[in-house]
Amino acid sequence: MNNLNLVDILTREMKLRNYSPKTIEAYVRVAKDLYIFYKRSPREITDEEIKEFLYAKQNQNWSSQTISLAANALYRGPAIQ
């Protein structure tokens, strides 16, 4: 499992938990957006930085539903440690 990247690990974990394909796609997209935003692994990002990320996206006019989805992905989704 050492050769798997974070996206593969998240995808496998969500499949084991029977997440729907669309939920998997959305949660992976959020993890990628977080990586792009901070230029480092989501594993290294603090809860405070997640809040800053969500606030920044809110200021970019993401819908409230999209912000909620992102929050669920980052706080309630599969662990990324």
Protein Blocks (a to p, Z undefined) as FASTA:
>chain_A
ZZpcfklmmmmmmmmnopafklmmmmmmmmmmmmmmnopafklpcfklmmmmmmmmmmno
pafklmmmmmmmmmmmccfZZ
